[in-house]
Amino acid sequence: MPVIIADVLIVIAVIIAFVFAKPKEEKTELVREAYLEISQEEAKRLMDSGENYYILDARTEEEYAEGHIGNAILIPETEVKEKAPELLPDKDRLVLVYCRSGNRSKIAAKALVEMGYTYVREFGGIRTWPYEIITD
């Protein structure tokens, strides 16, 4: 009788494990959704709020030189994993991410979240930025 009870408990534990386990694809989707896409108006409001933040420009050095948002830190999307720990040391600070059109900023934002950054907001591309841009 004790063997039967032990077997039943094992079967129940396995069933519970399968019911509450999430497939790897869902976990990847959760990481993808851990940053938020916000409007450029909302990004500007956050910049003007006085809150401590980083602005990450995920474009190339050449694109950055043509014009960028004030105080933006250039980290090309392909270099985020290598350079972010040094240039963006506070993983709990707001990070506002943009690029030219919004594609590379999404990749960079996802990479930051995977690295443990907790407050990442992606706001698209500078092509449609209606506010001041600095040219070097």
Buried (B, 14 or more C-beta within 10 A) or exposed (E): EEEEEEEEEEEEEEEEEEEEEEEEEEEEEEEEEBBEBBEBEBBBEBBEEEEEBBBBBBBBEEBBEEEBBEEBBBBBBBBBBEBBEEBBEEBEBBBBBBBBEBEBBBBBBBBBBBBEBBBBBBBBBBEEBEEEEEEE
